[in-house]
Amino acid sequence: AIKHSGGTSALTIDSSGNVHKAGMVVQLVNTSSSNAISTTSTSDVDTGITLSITPKFSASKLWLLFSTRVYISQANAEYIVYIKHGSTILGGGATVFTGSNGDRIAGTCNLQGFHSPNSTSQQTYKITHRVNAGTGYLMPNSHPFDTPVKFVILEIAQ
């Protein structure tokens, strides 16, 4: 790699001729879905929402963003959504919890995570979910103001 440090910013040119600067977005990949997805499982299960990226630079960090509307069908229940790389949780957690009064709650789910794969090989990320009781739903487009599920990965040069 060739580095040029002119002024306050350093540019790097790799052996393939790719030029980058630390902090620069190198690439963005995304997917979306309008399908409602549900689970009654108390163990993590795949939602079928996956996204792959092949980093251009091994030192890059990946910023993962996921958003949708979620719903839980039962009182005293928790619906949990994760972003995973293999079995490693990169982002997520309890997204909806309902109280004991029987109210059912819908809300937004915005997750993010970071990953440093230290590789230029293809990386695959997935969204998983589970409940502790009841049925949990990813519910895009269930309300007139809803939008589809969105899953985005940005490669950030280091």
C-alpha positions, 0 to 999 in steps of 0.5 A, a space after each residue: 500500500 502507498 500512503 500519502 499524508 498531505 495536510 491532515 488527512 492520509 490517503 491509502 492506495 492498496 495493491 488493487 488501486 483502491 483509494 481510501 481515507 480513514 473514516 470514509 464509507 467504502 461501500 453500503 449494502 442493504 436489503 428490505 422486506 415487507 413480510 410479517 415474520 413471527 415466532 413462538 420459539 423461546 430459543 433464537 431462530 432465524 427470521 430469514 433476513 440475512 445480508 452479506 458483504 465482502 469488505 474491500 479492506 481487511 482493517 475496515 469496520 462494519 456498521 450494521 443497522 436494522 429497523 422495523 416495527 415489532 409486536 408482542 401478543 401476550 401480557 408479561 412477555 418479552 420479544 427479543 431481536 438480535 443481529 448475529 454473525 454466526 453465533 456472535 451477537 453484534 446488536 440487539 436485545 429486548 425490544 418489547 416487554 408488556 406489563 401484567 395489565 394485559 396490554 399488548 404493545 407494538 413499537 419500533 425496533 432500531 438495532 445497531 452493531 459493529 464488527 471488525 472481521 479483519 478479512 476481505 472474505 464475504 461476511 454474512 449477518 442475520 437477524 434472529 428473534 425469540 420470545 419468553 412467552 406469546 408470539 413476537 412479530 416483525 410487522 413491517 407495513 402493518 400500519 399506514 405509516 410503517 415502512 418495510 424492514 430495513 437492514 443496512 451494512 456500511 463498510 468504514 475504512 480505518 
